[in-house]
Amino acid sequence: MPLLFALAAIIAIVATVLAISRSNVVHALLYLIVSLLATAVAIYALGAAYLAALEVIIYAGAIIVLFVFVTMMLNLGDAVQRQERAWQPGRGWIGPGVLAALLLGEFIWMVTEGGLGSQVHRVAPKAVGMLLMGEYVVGVELASMLLLAGIVAAYHLGYGLLPKQKAQQPTSETTEVGTK
């Protein structure tokens, strides 16, 4: 299992660096998904299957959906969409696709060949809930407030952009008047 953990950790590090270095938000989100899934596979390789499932459900599921929702909410109009289509050829899926395929192959190999057997630490969902809403409640609430603040900030930053862009773009009437 140390080899599988090391491979998952390398994929997570590469995907995280690529997520940070992308200037395109959608490409960064794709690499972030691969990074979170690789982290879940690394956790599973260590024997914590329930924690790996929580990683996939909470982070790779809910948090990424939240990021995609905020990205869609900040839709800036047709001109920006045309510009993004020119900037984004279909090659944007190649890197995350290759890393995700490596990760899937590793996970299938780990489940079929190695199995975890006695290495899995059984943790009841009730125990996790009691810890999250007991000892770690302050951390959980701070994380939720941070996510809420990020959503509100993204909304306020993007709220006035569309009217400003429409006001700055020359309309067909003003160009016709200027040429006459």
C-alpha positions, -999 to +999 in steps of 0.1 A: +000+000+000+029+025+004+034+024-034-003+032-040-003+060-014+029+075-030+013+074-065-019+090-052+001+116-034+022+124-065-010+128-086-025+150-059+005+173-058+007+176-096-030+183-099-028+209-071+001+227-087-017+227-120-049+240-103-030+268-087-011+277-119-041+278-143-054+312-153-087+297-166-111+291-137-128+261-153-095+244-159-084+251-124-116+235-111-110+204-132-075+200-117-089+207-082-114+179-086-086+155-096-066+167-066-094+161-042-101+126-056-064+118-054-064+128-017-094+105-012-075+076-028-044+083-006-066+083+025-082+051+013-047+036+008-039+044+044-069+024+056-095+050+064-123+041+039-150+061+057-129+092+057-121+087+020-158+085+013-164+117+032-136+134+013-153+125-020-188+134-009-180+167+009-151+181-010-151+166-044-189+167-045-205+195-026-176+221-025-168+217-062-205+221-070-205+253-050-175+266-070-191+257-103-223+274-092-205+306-083-186+305-116-219+301-134-235+329-113-208+353-125-218+349-161-205+380-178-224+379-211-221+369-248-189+388-255-170+371-227-184+337-238-171+342-274-137+353-260-136+322-238-144+299-267-115+314-286-092+309-257-104+274-247-099+248-273-110+213-264-075+205-252-084+217-217-097+183-207-065+163-216-045+170-184-072+164-159-084+134-180-050+117-179-045+123-142-081+111-135-075+080-156-043+072-137-061+077-104-090+054-115-066+027-126-048+029-093-081+028-073-093-002-093-060-020-089-061-013-051-096-026-047-093-057-068-057-068-061-046-055-027-079-050-009-075-034+025-088-062+047-076-057+083-061-023+075-095-006+074-103+013+105-140+010+112-155+043+122-193+047+127-209+077+111-224+086+145-189+089+160-178+113+132-210+134+137-205+135+174-169+148+170-178+173+143-207+187+163-190+184+196-153+189+199-148+204+165-180+225+162-160+258+161-139+247+132-170+234+113-188+267+118-158+288+108-154+268+076-191+274+068-188+311+075-157+313+053-175+296+024-205+320+029-182+350+029-166+337-004-199+334-021-211+369-010-177+384-021-179+367-055-214+379-060-206+415-051-174+415-072-193+402-102-226+420-097-218+453-115-195+439-142-222+431-168-238+466-168-203+482-169-192+461-198-224+468-217-219+505-211-183+504-224-191+484-255-200+506-285-234+499-298-242+497-335-261+530-333-231+549-319-208+535-345-232+544-373-236+580-360-198+584-356-192+574-393-219+596-408 
